[in-house]
Amino acid sequence: NLCPFPSSRVSAPLAPLRAPCRWGSQFNVPPSAQFVARPVGVCSMMKLPMQASAEGLDAAFVGVPLDTGTSNRPGARFGPRQIRAESVMVRRYNASTGAAPFDSLQVADIGDVNVNLYNLPDSCRLIRESYQKIVASGCVPLTLGKDPTSPCRATASPHGPVGLVHVDAHTDTGDRALGEKIYHGTPFRRCVEEGLLDCSRVVQIGIRGSSYDPDPYKYCQDQGFRVVPAEECWRKSLVPLMGEVRTQMGDKPVYISFDIDGLDPAYAPGTGTPEIAGLTPVQALEIIRGCKGLNIVGCDLVEVAPMYDVSGNTALLGANLLFEMLCILPGVKTR
């Protein structure tokens, strides 16, 4: 019998798949396309089981389908759905690094935060409250979504000020736009103001683009952030940089925020605020894999707007980068 499901589930092949790990526990496992057709079933991240809450999980994928604070092209509210759809190509093991996250951690998709599309401050409240529950359960959130402000806020709260590895074309440290203090260009200034970041342990990688200010990095540098412009990343491996970042972060809690527009739009056109001359997918992998060993307490992959990329490649990249984040979480074993 080649069916991977226990006999009690053969009559219901869309049921969640669990398989024994080498320690004898039961862990959720992405089903193999050798046995379950990729288009079959509910569209969850990596076809993992859906769960109503983070209780009992070590890590959870959670969507934040919101683009109300976008200043340019809207559409990121559809990002989580498309990332999940493209994630059917992501398999159980990381053949490059040897990471076996599903042999080590209990992981599920816990769905989306029910945001208020008509009220951005209220959405921030709903996101913050949802993430407080996730973090309180001892689960590490991996966010598919938009503005990282509220996930970062809620994740940082129980840990005290956290370090930040931020990959982006933009610093996201603006103060106001059109009179508003909450939009997608302000999250990390708000985090600084609320004391959520350990500013001596913040690194921003891939920053680039034109500016309204003659000294666009001054605020970040005044706070003590390390800013790595995209020009410093061109035509080189980022492995040496990440060695320095690991030393800078130490063993204290770290949050990873990855905006897909940190990548060059040649690789990731499906985003709301594209900037030319960005990072490559190889460099993205070097950055995330370079965070292995850090005390990671939360991650996000934001700003995927699928309607600007009919190929689906931007969401495919996003799905793979989220898998890479899962693979570097504390407690993940290698085979």
URDA-V791825 format. One record per residue. N is the residue number from 1. RES is the residue in one small letter. SS is DSSP state (H for helix, E for strand, - for the rest). NEAR is the number of other C-alpha atoms within 10 Angstrom. D_FIRST is the distance of its C-alpha to the first C-alpha in Angstrom with 1 decimal. Layout:
BEGIN
n=N res=RES ss=SS near=NEAR d_first=D_FIRST
n=N res=RES ss=SS near=NEAR d_first=D_FIRST
END
This chain:
BEGIN
n=1 res=n ss=- near=5 d_first=0.0
n=2 res=l ss=- near=6 d_first=3.8
n=3 res=c ss=- near=12 d_first=5.6
n=4 res=p ss=- near=17 d_first=8.2
n=5 res=f ss=- near=21 d_first=9.8
n=6 res=p ss=- near=12 d_first=10.3
n=7 res=s ss=H near=10 d_first=9.7
n=8 res=s ss=H near=8 d_first=13.4
n=9 res=r ss=H near=14 d_first=13.0
n=10 res=v ss=- near=12 d_first=10.4
n=11 res=s ss=- near=10 d_first=13.6
n=12 res=a ss=- near=10 d_first=15.4
n=13 res=p ss=- near=17 d_first=13.6
n=14 res=l ss=- near=16 d_first=17.0
n=15 res=a ss=- near=15 d_first=17.3
n=16 res=p ss=- near=18 d_first=18.2
n=17 res=l ss=- near=20 d_first=15.8
n=18 res=r ss=E near=20 d_first=16.7
n=19 res=a ss=E near=18 d_first=15.6
n=20 res=p ss=E near=12 d_first=17.6
n=21 res=c ss=- near=15 d_first=20.3
n=22 res=r ss=- near=9 d_first=21.9
n=23 res=w ss=- near=8 d_first=24.5
n=24 res=g ss=- near=9 d_first=22.1
n=25 res=s ss=- near=12 d_first=22.9
n=26 res=q ss=E near=16 d_first=20.7
n=27 res=f ss=E near=20 d_first=21.4
n=28 res=n ss=E near=20 d_first=20.7
n=29 res=v ss=- near=25 d_first=18.8
n=30 res=p ss=- near=23 d_first=19.0
n=31 res=p ss=- near=24 d_first=15.6
n=32 res=s ss=- near=17 d_first=14.7
n=33 res=a ss=- near=13 d_first=15.7
n=34 res=q ss=- near=10 d_first=12.9
n=35 res=f ss=- near=12 d_first=10.7
n=36 res=v ss=- near=16 d_first=13.6
n=37 res=a ss=- near=11 d_first=16.6
n=38 res=r ss=- near=17 d_first=19.7
n=39 res=p ss=- near=11 d_first=21.9
n=40 res=v ss=- near=11 d_first=19.7
n=41 res=g ss=- near=13 d_first=20.9
n=42 res=v ss=- near=14 d_first=24.0
n=43 res=c ss=- near=21 d_first=26.0
n=44 res=s ss=- near=23 d_first=26.0
n=45 res=m ss=H near=31 d_first=26.8
n=46 res=m ss=H near=26 d_first=23.9
n=47 res=k ss=H near=29 d_first=21.7
n=48 res=l ss=- near=23 d_first=22.2
n=49 res=p ss=- near=22 d_first=22.5
n=50 res=m ss=E near=19 d_first=26.0
n=51 res=q ss=- near=15 d_first=28.2
n=52 res=a ss=- near=10 d_first=31.7
n=53 res=s ss=- near=17 d_first=33.4
n=54 res=a ss=- near=25 d_first=33.2
n=55 res=e ss=- near=17 d_first=33.2
n=56 res=g ss=- near=13 d_first=30.9
n=57 res=l ss=- near=22 d_first=30.3
n=58 res=d ss=- near=19 d_first=31.5
n=59 res=a ss=E near=26 d_first=31.6
n=60 res=a ss=E near=26 d_first=31.3
n=61 res=f ss=E near=28 d_first=31.6
n=62 res=v ss=E near=26 d_first=34.3
n=63 res=g ss=E near=30 d_first=35.9
n=64 res=v ss=- near=27 d_first=39.7
n=65 res=p ss=- near=25 d_first=40.2
n=66 res=l ss=- near=26 d_first=44.0
n=67 res=d ss=- near=24 d_first=46.5
n=68 res=t ss=- near=20 d_first=49.7
n=69 res=g ss=- near=19 d_first=51.5
n=70 res=t ss=- near=18 d_first=50.9
n=71 res=s ss=- near=13 d_first=54.1
n=72 res=n ss=- near=10 d_first=53.1
n=73 res=r ss=- near=14 d_first=50.0
n=74 res=p ss=- near=20 d_first=48.0
n=75 res=g ss=- near=22 d_first=44.3
n=76 res=a ss=H near=28 d_first=42.6
n=77 res=r ss=H near=23 d_first=41.7
n=78 res=f ss=H near=21 d_first=38.9
n=79 res=g ss=H near=30 d_first=37.8
n=80 res=p ss=H near=32 d_first=35.2
n=81 res=r ss=H near=22 d_first=33.4
n=82 res=q ss=H near=24 d_first=33.3
n=83 res=i ss=H near=31 d_first=32.3
n=84 res=r ss=H near=24 d_first=29.3
n=85 res=a ss=H near=22 d_first=28.5
n=86 res=e ss=H near=22 d_first=28.9
n=87 res=s ss=H near=23 d_first=27.0
n=88 res=v ss=H near=23 d_first=23.6
n=89 res=m ss=H near=15 d_first=24.3
n=90 res=v ss=- near=18 d_first=24.7
n=91 res=r ss=- near=17 d_first=21.8
n=92 res=r ss=- near=16 d_first=21.2
n=93 res=y ss=- near=18 d_first=23.4
n=94 res=n ss=- near=16 d_first=26.9
n=95 res=a ss=- near=11 d_first=26.9
n=96 res=s ss=- near=6 d_first=30.7
n=97 res=t ss=- near=13 d_first=31.6
n=98 res=g ss=- near=12 d_first=28.7
n=99 res=a ss=E near=21 d_first=28.6
n=100 res=a ss=- near=19 d_first=25.5
n=101 res=p ss=H near=27 d_first=26.5
n=102 res=f ss=H near=22 d_first=23.3
n=103 res=d ss=H near=24 d_first=23.2
n=104 res=s ss=H near=20 d_first=26.7
n=105 res=l ss=- near=23 d_first=27.5
n=106 res=q ss=- near=19 d_first=26.3
n=107 res=v ss=E near=26 d_first=26.6
n=108 res=a ss=E near=29 d_first=26.4
n=109 res=d ss=E near=26 d_first=28.3
n=110 res=i ss=E near=24 d_first=31.0
n=111 res=g ss=E near=20 d_first=32.3
n=112 res=d ss=E near=19 d_first=35.9
n=113 res=v ss=- near=19 d_first=39.3
n=114 res=n ss=- near=14 d_first=41.1
n=115 res=v ss=- near=18 d_first=44.0
n=116 res=n ss=- near=17 d_first=47.3
n=117 res=l ss=- near=14 d_first=47.8
n=118 res=y ss=- near=9 d_first=51.4
n=119 res=n ss=- near=11 d_first=52.5
n=120 res=l ss=H near=17 d_first=51.7
n=121 res=p ss=H near=14 d_first=53.2
n=122 res=d ss=H near=13 d_first=51.3
n=123 res=s ss=H near=20 d_first=48.1
n=124 res=c ss=H near=21 d_first=48.9
n=125 res=r ss=H near=14 d_first=49.4
n=126 res=l ss=H near=17 d_first=46.1
n=127 res=i ss=H near=24 d_first=44.3
n=128 res=r ss=H near=20 d_first=46.2
n=129 res=e ss=H near=15 d_first=45.5
n=130 res=s ss=H near=19 d_first=41.7
n=131 res=y ss=H near=24 d_first=41.6
n=132 res=q ss=H near=19 d_first=43.7
n=133 res=k ss=H near=16 d_first=41.1
n=134 res=i ss=H near=23 d_first=38.3
n=135 res=v ss=H near=23 d_first=40.4
n=136 res=a ss=H near=14 d_first=41.6
n=137 res=s ss=- near=15 d_first=38.0
n=138 res=g ss=- near=15 d_first=37.8
n=139 res=c ss=- near=21 d_first=35.4
n=140 res=v ss=E near=25 d_first=36.1
n=141 res=p ss=E near=27 d_first=36.2
n=142 res=l ss=E near=24 d_first=35.1
n=143 res=t ss=E near=23 d_first=36.9
n=144 res=l ss=E near=32 d_first=36.3
n=145 res=g ss=E near=29 d_first=39.6
n=146 res=k ss=- near=30 d_first=43.3
n=147 res=d ss=- near=30 d_first=46.3
n=148 res=p ss=- near=27 d_first=45.3
n=149 res=t ss=H near=23 d_first=48.4
n=150 res=s ss=H near=22 d_first=47.0
n=151 res=p ss=H near=28 d_first=43.7
n=152 res=c ss=H near=27 d_first=45.9
n=153 res=r ss=H near=25 d_first=48.5
n=154 res=a ss=H near=22 d_first=46.1
n=155 res=t ss=H near=28 d_first=44.2
n=156 res=a ss=H near=24 d_first=47.5
n=157 res=s ss=H near=16 d_first=49.2
n=158 res=p ss=- near=12 d_first=47.7
n=159 res=h ss=- near=14 d_first=48.0
n=160 res=g ss=- near=14 d_first=51.5
n=161 res=p ss=- near=22 d_first=52.3
n=162 res=v ss=E near=28 d_first=49.3
n=163 res=g ss=E near=27 d_first=49.3
n=164 res=l ss=E near=26 d_first=48.0
n=165 res=v ss=E near=25 d_first=46.4
n=166 res=h ss=E near=26 d_first=47.1
n=167 res=v ss=E near=26 d_first=46.0
n=168 res=d ss=- near=25 d_first=47.9
n=169 res=a ss=- near=28 d_first=50.4
n=170 res=h ss=- near=26 d_first=52.6
n=171 res=t ss=- near=23 d_first=53.8
n=172 res=d ss=- near=22 d_first=53.3
n=173 res=t ss=- near=19 d_first=56.5
n=174 res=g ss=- near=19 d_first=58.7
n=175 res=d ss=- near=16 d_first=60.8
n=176 res=r ss=- near=12 d_first=61.4
n=177 res=a ss=E near=13 d_first=60.8
n=178 res=l ss=- near=6 d_first=62.7
n=179 res=g ss=- near=7 d_first=63.8
n=180 res=e ss=E near=10 d_first=60.3
n=181 res=k ss=- near=16 d_first=59.1
n=182 res=i ss=- near=19 d_first=55.4
n=183 res=y ss=- near=22 d_first=53.6
n=184 res=h ss=- near=21 d_first=51.2
n=185 res=g ss=- near=21 d_first=53.9
n=186 res=t ss=- near=22 d_first=55.0
n=187 res=p ss=H near=22 d_first=52.1
n=188 res=f ss=H near=24 d_first=53.1
n=189 res=r ss=H near=21 d_first=56.8
n=190 res=r ss=H near=19 d_first=55.9
n=191 res=c ss=H near=19 d_first=53.8
n=192 res=v ss=H near=15 d_first=56.7
n=193 res=e ss=H near=9 d_first=59.1
n=194 res=e ss=- near=12 d_first=56.9
n=195 res=g ss=- near=16 d_first=56.7
n=196 res=l ss=- near=21 d_first=52.9
n=197 res=l ss=E near=25 d_first=53.0
n=198 res=d ss=E near=21 d_first=54.2
n=199 res=c ss=E near=20 d_first=56.1
n=200 res=s ss=E near=15 d_first=56.5
n=201 res=r ss=E near=23 d_first=52.7
n=202 res=v ss=E near=24 d_first=52.2
n=203 res=v ss=E near=20 d_first=51.3
n=204 res=q ss=E near=23 d_first=51.0
n=205 res=i ss=E near=26 d_first=49.6
n=206 res=g ss=E near=28 d_first=50.0
n=207 res=i ss=E near=25 d_first=52.9
n=208 res=r ss=- near=20 d_first=54.8
n=209 res=g ss=- near=15 d_first=56.5
n=210 res=s ss=- near=9 d_first=59.9
n=211 res=s ss=- near=10 d_first=61.6
n=212 res=y ss=- near=6 d_first=64.2
n=213 res=d ss=- near=8 d_first=65.5
n=214 res=p ss=- near=8 d_first=67.2
n=215 res=d ss=- near=8 d_first=65.5
n=216 res=p ss=- near=17 d_first=62.1
n=217 res=y ss=- near=18 d_first=60.7
n=218 res=k ss=H near=13 d_first=63.7
n=219 res=y ss=H near=14 d_first=62.2
n=220 res=c ss=H near=20 d_first=59.1
n=221 res=q ss=H near=12 d_first=61.2
n=222 res=d ss=H near=10 d_first=63.7
n=223 res=q ss=H near=14 d_first=60.9
n=224 res=g ss=- near=15 d_first=59.8
n=225 res=f ss=- near=19 d_first=56.7
n=226 res=r ss=E near=20 d_first=55.8
n=227 res=v ss=E near=19 d_first=55.5
n=228 res=v ss=E near=16 d_first=53.9
n=229 res=p ss=E near=19 d_first=54.8
n=230 res=a ss=H near=22 d_first=52.6
n=231 res=e ss=H near=13 d_first=55.3
n=232 res=e ss=H near=13 d_first=54.8
n=233 res=c ss=- near=18 d_first=51.1
n=234 res=w ss=- near=15 d_first=51.7
n=235 res=r ss=- near=10 d_first=50.7
n=236 res=k ss=- near=9 d_first=49.6
n=237 res=s ss=- near=13 d_first=46.7
n=238 res=l ss=- near=18 d_first=46.7
n=239 res=v ss=H near=15 d_first=45.4
n=240 res=p ss=H near=11 d_first=49.0
n=241 res=l ss=H near=15 d_first=49.6
n=242 res=m ss=H near=18 d_first=46.5
n=243 res=g ss=H near=13 d_first=47.8
n=244 res=e ss=H near=11 d_first=51.0
n=245 res=v ss=H near=20 d_first=49.1
n=246 res=r ss=H near=17 d_first=47.1
n=247 res=t ss=H near=11 d_first=50.5
n=248 res=q ss=H near=15 d_first=52.0
n=249 res=m ss=H near=22 d_first=49.3
n=250 res=g ss=- near=14 d_first=49.2
n=251 res=d ss=- near=13 d_first=47.1
n=252 res=k ss=- near=16 d_first=48.1
n=253 res=p ss=E near=21 d_first=45.8
n=254 res=v ss=E near=27 d_first=45.0
n=255 res=y ss=E near=23 d_first=43.9
n=256 res=i ss=E near=22 d_first=42.4
n=257 res=s ss=E near=24 d_first=43.4
n=258 res=f ss=E near=29 d_first=42.3
n=259 res=d ss=E near=23 d_first=43.8
n=260 res=i ss=H near=31 d_first=42.2
n=261 res=d ss=H near=29 d_first=45.7
n=262 res=g ss=H near=29 d_first=46.2
n=263 res=l ss=E near=29 d_first=44.4
n=264 res=d ss=- near=20 d_first=46.4
n=265 res=p ss=- near=21 d_first=46.1
n=266 res=a ss=- near=15 d_first=45.1
n=267 res=y ss=- near=17 d_first=41.7
n=268 res=a ss=- near=28 d_first=41.7
n=269 res=p ss=- near=26 d_first=43.9
n=270 res=g ss=- near=28 d_first=42.2
n=271 res=t ss=E near=27 d_first=44.5
n=272 res=g ss=- near=22 d_first=47.7
n=273 res=t ss=- near=19 d_first=50.1
n=274 res=p ss=- near=23 d_first=49.4
n=275 res=e ss=- near=21 d_first=51.7
n=276 res=i ss=- near=15 d_first=52.0
n=277 res=a ss=- near=18 d_first=51.7
n=278 res=g ss=- near=27 d_first=48.9
n=279 res=l ss=E near=28 d_first=46.2
n=280 res=t ss=- near=19 d_first=43.4
n=281 res=p ss=H near=16 d_first=39.7
n=282 res=v ss=H near=11 d_first=39.9
n=283 res=q ss=H near=20 d_first=42.7
n=284 res=a ss=H near=22 d_first=40.7
n=285 res=l ss=H near=17 d_first=37.9
n=286 res=e ss=H near=17 d_first=40.7
n=287 res=i ss=H near=23 d_first=42.2
n=288 res=i ss=H near=21 d_first=39.0
n=289 res=r ss=H near=18 d_first=37.7
n=290 res=g ss=- near=20 d_first=41.4
n=291 res=c ss=- near=22 d_first=41.1
n=292 res=k ss=- near=18 d_first=38.6
n=293 res=g ss=- near=15 d_first=40.2
n=294 res=l ss=- near=20 d_first=42.2
n=295 res=n ss=E near=19 d_first=42.1
n=296 res=i ss=E near=23 d_first=40.5
n=297 res=v ss=E near=25 d_first=40.7
n=298 res=g ss=E near=27 d_first=39.7
n=299 res=c ss=E near=28 d_first=39.0
n=300 res=d ss=E near=29 d_first=39.4
n=301 res=l ss=E near=27 d_first=38.8
n=302 res=v ss=E near=26 d_first=41.3
n=303 res=e ss=- near=36 d_first=43.1
n=304 res=v ss=E near=32 d_first=40.3
n=305 res=a ss=- near=29 d_first=41.8
n=306 res=p ss=H near=26 d_first=39.3
n=307 res=m ss=H near=18 d_first=41.7
n=308 res=y ss=H near=17 d_first=43.7
n=309 res=d ss=- near=17 d_first=40.8
n=310 res=v ss=- near=10 d_first=39.1
n=311 res=s ss=- near=12 d_first=36.9
n=312 res=g ss=- near=18 d_first=35.0
n=313 res=n ss=H near=17 d_first=35.7
n=314 res=t ss=H near=29 d_first=37.7
n=315 res=a ss=H near=29 d_first=34.9
n=316 res=l ss=H near=21 d_first=32.4
n=317 res=l ss=H near=21 d_first=34.8
n=318 res=g ss=H near=28 d_first=35.1
n=319 res=a ss=H near=26 d_first=31.4
n=320 res=n ss=H near=19 d_first=31.2
n=321 res=l ss=H near=21 d_first=34.3
n=322 res=l ss=H near=24 d_first=33.0
n=323 res=f ss=H near=22 d_first=29.9
n=324 res=e ss=H near=20 d_first=32.5
n=325 res=m ss=H near=23 d_first=34.4
n=326 res=l ss=H near=26 d_first=31.4
n=327 res=c ss=H near=26 d_first=30.9
n=328 res=i ss=- near=23 d_first=34.5
n=329 res=l ss=- near=24 d_first=34.7
n=330 res=p ss=- near=18 d_first=36.0
n=331 res=g ss=- near=12 d_first=33.3
n=332 res=v ss=- near=18 d_first=30.8
n=333 res=k ss=- near=16 d_first=29.8
n=334 res=t ss=E near=15 d_first=29.2
n=335 res=r ss=- near=12 d_first=26.6
END
